Amino acid sequence: MANRVSTKKRKWPKVLGIILLALFIGAGAYAYSIYTSLTKAVDTMHQPIDREKSDKRDEEVVLEKKVPFSILMLGVDEREGDRGRSDTMIVLTVNPNLNSVKMLSIPRDTRTEIIGNGTTDKINHAYAFGGVEMSLDTVENLLDIPIDYYMQINMEGFSDIVDTVGGVTVQNDLDFTYEGVHFPEGEVTLNGERALKYSRMRYEDPRGDFGRQQRQRQIIQAVIKKGASLSSLTKYDEVFEALGNNVKTNLVFSEMVDIQKNYKEAAKNMEQLTVSGTGTKIDSIYYLVLSDEEKQRIQTELKNHLELQ
């Protein structure tokens, strides 16, 4: 059965990573200048997608009406000359009526049908085959729920964001060395380069991809906490520029404001979900295979949370 970790142990600040931007708007004398930089960054971050309305939702989501919604977070490792793969895939369902958020991490090796490509493969390959659109369609098919929004974070450039906030401190629960850098167990302070290496290691971790996902969430959480602090306001231009260069989303500014206004209480009650599967080699390639019962369990839980049942 999937493990569930309460928000008290692994707290995800606010509802979405990008909502930290809205925290800067009311910052006293800085307000107008910050607002200008914020809207510029949001314009850069905004990337609409060419995708038909999901057939898994009857009506369009209207955030002003406090409708439960979902978002897919993609941590993409894009390098020069390589489109990359979405090594981190996290689905958030947000219900303002229950004031709760459910966060599901999908292992990168999950074997599933790649919608639009006519193949069955690792789910993280959907991004390499068809970008955000194919990733959204594939996740929708696997979970049998509508995915309303997406947020893509370029992990290669994420080091820039870490550096602009002056580095981050995380609590490391595994002593390991990766690409020549030693990360001792306990409190670790990281600059951008070290944070990127810290978030990439998985083969030395007995938890495999689950451990790496946890470290990536640690880095993102630490950046948001540091970026939202008053001391960071002195260089908000750099923070917003780094976000604009490395985060893409189909959310527009008005929707971000609606989420901050109507959904922020939900973030105080967050439950993390994981899926259980069987590691299997097919044609010498490793996959995580989910049983029909496990898929049904996750689908039902997320549908209920989105009030689709």
C-alpha positions in Angstrom: 0.0 0.0 0.0 1.3 3.5 -0.9 3.0 5.4 1.9 1.4 8.7 2.9 3.5 11.4 4.5 1.7 14.2 6.3 2.3 17.8 5.5 3.8 18.2 9.0 6.8 16.1 7.9 7.1 17.3 4.3 5.5 20.7 4.0 5.0 22.1 0.6 4.6 25.8 0.9 1.5 27.4 -0.6 -0.4 25.5 -3.4 2.0 25.9 -6.3 5.6 26.9 -6.5 4.9 29.9 -8.6 2.4 31.3 -6.1 5.4 32.6 -4.1 5.6 35.4 -6.7 2.3 36.8 -5.4 3.7 37.2 -1.9 5.9 40.1 -3.1 3.1 42.3 -4.3 2.2 43.8 -0.9 5.8 44.6 0.2 5.4 48.2 1.2 7.6 50.8 -0.6 8.8 48.1 -3.0 5.3 47.3 -4.2 5.1 49.1 -7.5 8.7 48.1 -8.6 8.2 44.5 -7.5 4.8 44.4 -9.3 6.4 45.6 -12.6 9.2 43.0 -12.3 6.7 40.3 -11.3 4.4 40.9 -14.3 7.4 40.8 -16.6 8.5 37.5 -15.2 5.0 36.1 -15.4 4.8 37.1 -19.1 8.1 35.3 -19.7 6.9 32.2 -17.8 3.6 32.0 -19.6 3.7 29.3 -22.3 0.2 28.3 -23.6 -0.1 24.8 -25.0 -1.8 23.5 -28.2 -4.2 21.0 -26.7 -7.9 20.3 -26.9 -10.1 20.6 -23.9 -9.9 17.4 -21.8 -12.7 15.0 -22.3 -12.4 14.0 -18.6 -14.0 17.3 -17.5 -17.5 18.5 -18.5 -17.0 22.1 -17.7 -14.0 24.5 -17.9 -12.3 25.3 -14.6 -13.1 28.8 -13.3 -10.8 29.6 -10.4 -12.9 32.5 -9.3 -15.7 30.0 -8.5 -13.3 27.9 -6.3 -13.5 24.8 -8.5 -11.2 21.9 -7.5 -8.4 21.7 -10.1 -5.2 19.8 -10.9 -1.7 20.7 -12.1 1.2 18.6 -13.4 4.6 19.7 -12.3 7.4 18.6 -14.6 11.0 18.8 -13.5 12.8 18.6 -16.9 16.5 18.0 -17.3 17.2 19.8 -20.6 20.7 20.1 -21.8 22.2 21.7 -24.9 21.2 19.7 -28.0 18.8 17.4 -26.0 15.1 18.0 -25.5 15.4 16.1 -22.3 13.0 14.0 -20.2 10.7 14.8 -17.4 12.6 13.1 -14.6 10.2 14.5 -12.0 6.4 14.3 -12.5 4.2 15.5 -9.6 0.4 15.8 -9.9 -1.3 18.2 -7.5 -5.1 18.1 -6.9 -6.4 21.1 -5.0 -9.8 21.2 -3.3 -10.8 24.5 -1.7 -14.0 23.0 -0.3 -12.1 20.5 1.7 -9.2 22.9 2.2 -6.7 20.2 1.1 -4.1 19.3 -1.5 -3.1 15.8 -2.6 0.4 15.5 -4.2 1.2 12.4 -6.2 4.7 11.7 -7.3 4.8 9.5 -10.4 8.0 7.4 -10.7 9.9 8.1 -14.0 10.1 4.4 -14.9 6.4 3.8 -14.7 5.3 1.7 -17.7 2.3 3.1 -19.4 0.8 3.9 -22.8 2.3 7.1 -24.3 -0.7 8.8 -25.7 -0.2 10.3 -29.2 2.9 8.1 -29.8 1.3 4.7 -30.1 3.8 3.0 -27.8 4.0 1.7 -24.3 7.1 3.0 -22.5 8.5 4.7 -19.4 6.2 7.7 -18.6 9.0 10.2 -18.5 9.7 9.5 -22.2 6.4 11.2 -23.1 8.1 14.6 -22.8 11.0 13.5 -25.1 8.5 12.3 -27.7 5.9 15.1 -27.6 6.8 17.7 -25.0 4.3 19.1 -22.4 1.2 18.2 -24.5 2.1 14.5 -24.7 3.1 14.4 -21.0 -0.3 15.9 -20.0 -2.2 13.5 -22.3 -0.3 10.5 -21.0 -0.7 11.4 -17.3 -4.4 12.0 -17.9 -4.8 8.6 -19.4 -2.8 6.9 -16.6 -4.7 8.6 -13.7 -8.1 9.0 -15.6 -8.5 12.6 -14.3 -8.3 15.9 -16.1 -5.0 17.8 -15.9 -5.9 21.5 -16.0 -2.6 23.2 -15.7 1.1 22.5 -15.9 4.3 24.0 -14.5 7.6 23.0 -16.1 10.9 23.6 -14.2 14.2 23.4 -16.1 16.4 21.6 -13.6 19.5 22.4 -15.6 18.9 26.1 -15.1 17.5 25.7 -11.6 21.0 26.3 -10.2 20.6 30.0 -11.3 17.5 30.3 -9.1 19.3 28.8 -6.1 22.2 31.2 -6.6 20.0 34.3 -6.9 18.5 33.6 -3.4 22.0 33.2 -2.0 22.0 29.4 -1.7 19.8 27.1 0.3 20.0 24.8 3.3 18.4 21.3 3.4 18.3 18.4 5.8 20.0 15.5 4.1 19.0 12.0 5.3 21.6 10.0 3.3 25.4 10.3 3.2 26.6 10.1 -0.4 29.1 11.4 -3.0 28.0 12.4 -6.5 30.2 13.8 -9.3 33.0 14.5 -6.9 30.9 16.3 -4.3 30.3 14.8 -0.8 27.0 15.4 0.8 27.1 14.4 4.5 24.1 13.4 6.5 22.5 16.3 8.4 22.1 20.0 7.6 23.8 20.9 4.2 24.1 24.3 2.7 24.1 24.3 -1.1 25.0 26.8 -3.9 23.4 26.4 -7.3 25.9 23.9 -8.7 25.8 21.7 -5.6 22.0 21.9 -5.4 21.8 20.5 -8.9 24.1 17.6 -8.2 22.2 16.9 -4.9 18.9 16.7 -6.7 20.2 14.5 -9.5 21.7 11.5 -7.7 19.6 8.3 -7.6 21.6 5.2 -8.2 23.4 5.3 -4.8 20.0 5.9 -3.0 18.3 2.6 -1.9 15.0 4.4 -2.6 16.0 5.0 -6.2 13.8 7.5 -8.0 11.7 8.1 -4.9 14.8 9.4 -3.0 15.7 11.7 -5.9 12.2 13.1 -6.1 12.4 13.9 -2.4 15.6 15.8 -2.7 14.3 17.8 -5.7 11.2 18.7 -3.6 13.6 19.8 -0.8 15.5 22.1 -3.1 12.3 23.7 -4.5 10.8 24.1 -1.1 14.0 25.7 0.3 14.2 28.1 -2.7 10.6 29.2 -2.2 11.1 29.7 1.5 14.3 31.7 0.9 12.8 33.7 -2.0 9.7 34.7 0.0 11.8 36.1 2.9 12.1 39.8 3.3 15.9 39.8 2.9 15.5 38.6 -0.7 13.6 41.7 -1.7 16.8 43.6 -2.3 17.5 41.5 -5.4 14.0 40.5 -6.5 14.8 41.5 -10.1 17.4 38.7 -10.2 15.0 36.2 -8.6 12.2 37.0 -11.0 14.5 36.9 -14.0 15.8 33.5 -13.0 12.3 32.2 -12.5 11.2 33.6 -15.9 14.1 31.9 -17.6 13.6 28.5 -16.0 9.9 28.1 -15.2 7.1 27.7 -17.8 3.4 27.4 -17.2 0.0 27.9 -18.9 -1.3 29.8 -15.9 -1.8 33.5 -16.5 -1.3 36.2 -13.9 -5.0 36.6 -13.1 -5.2 32.9 -12.4 -2.2 33.0 -10.1 -3.9 35.8 -8.2 -7.2 33.8 -8.0 -5.3 30.8 -6.6 -3.5 32.9 -4.0 -6.9 34.4 -3.0 -9.2 31.4 -3.1 -7.0 28.3 -2.6 -4.2 29.3 -0.2 -5.9 27.7 2.9 -5.8 24.3 1.1 -2.0 24.3 1.3 -2.2 24.0 5.1 -3.5 20.5 4.7 -1.4 18.6 2.2 -1.1 14.8 1.8 1.6 13.2 -0.2 0.7 10.1 -2.2 3.0 7.6 -3.8 2.3 4.6 -6.0 3.4 1.0 -5.4 4.5 -1.1 -8.3 6.7 -4.1 -9.3 10.1 -3.6 -10.8 10.3 -5.6 -14.0 12.7 -6.0 -16.9 11.0 -6.2 -20.3 13.4 -6.7 -23.3 16.3 -5.9 -20.9 14.7 -2.5 -19.9 13.7 -1.8 -16.4 10.1 -0.6 -15.8 7.9 -0.1 -12.7 4.6 -1.9 -13.5 1.5 -0.8 -11.7 -1.3 -3.4 -11.1 -4.8 -2.6 -12.2 -5.8 -2.5 -8.5 -3.2 0.1 -7.7 -4.1 2.3 -10.6 -7.8 2.0 -9.6 -7.0 3.0 -6.1 -5.1 6.1 -7.1 -7.6 7.1 -9.7 -10.5 6.8 -7.3 -8.7 8.9 -4.6 -7.9 11.7 -7.0 -11.3 11.7 -8.7 -13.0 12.0 -5.3 -10.7 14.9 -4.4 -11.5 16.7 -7.6 -15.2 16.0 -6.9 -15.6 14.1 -10.2 -17.3 11.1 -8.7 
